[in-house]
Every structure is written in C-alpha cells, then in structure tokens.
Amino acid sequence: MSDDTAPFSGEIDWGALRTEAEDAMRKAYVPYSHFPVGAAALATDGRIVSGCNVENASYGLTLCAECSLVSALHMSGGGQLVAFTCVNGDGDVIMPCGRCRQLLYEHSVAGMLLETVSGIRTIDEVIPDAFGPRDLQQYSA
C-alpha cells in the first residue's frame, strides 16, 4: 500500500496481536513495579508493531508499552494504527491509561479498534471528544 493513511482492509487477527503483545511483554524492563506490559498493533500497511514498558528509577521517566509501540511504528516505516491490544504479565488484556489513549489517538486512523477488558471498542469510545491532528487539519496551510 503506498498511501500510509489508507485503512487496512483485511481481517484483524486478534489472536496474533495478543501473541505479539505477549512476546513484547516478556521483554519489559520492570525492576520497580514488577508489572510487565506488552502492546501490539496493526498498521495501515499490514505490519504488526509492538512495544513493552521500560521503567526508570526516576518513575516519571518510565516509558509505557504504548510509547515504545508508537516509536516502533515510526522507526519501521510510519503509517497509522488500525487495531491495538495490550496485555499484562499474565497475558490478560488490559486498558491503556488515559495518557496512552491520547498517544494512540494521535497515531491512529479514525475509528481504530482496541481490544479492551470489556470487548472491542473504537478509539473514539475510549477517549471521547479527544483533540488531535484531525482537529488541526482545518488550520493547516
């Protein structure tokens, strides 16, 4: 796909995304909280990108799994996120925090799907009335 903003048109394999998230979770650096998190997402071009949390002794500098996932998205070719899942150390699906939901919104297609503890939801359902790049398009020159 040459247009990196075109939506992915295939089926979403949630099992494959969870497996990638679990693999990422096993690489987490969590010497303080002992709470590993792994995340995986499908990009517009069909790639799966993943990330894990990386803690820091200065707790505020800790990187969430979603942060490393977005970095991996851009380091591996860019595009936008179509579908996302996140797991804890037991492999259970968990909900991204509010900060990470905003980060995901910034890098998602409209209507991106998230696997949540209460089922599949859109990004707009988990961060309603969000402000992001789509709001700024009207002001672009």
Buried (B, 14 or more C-beta within 10 A) or exposed (E): EEEEEEEBEEEBEBEEBBBBBBBBBEBBEBEEEEEBBBBBBBBBBEBBBBBBBBBEEEEEEBBBBBBBBBEBBEEEEEBBBBBBBBBBBEEEBBBBEEEBBBBBBBBBBEEBBBBBEEEEBBBBEBBEEBEBEEEEEEEEE
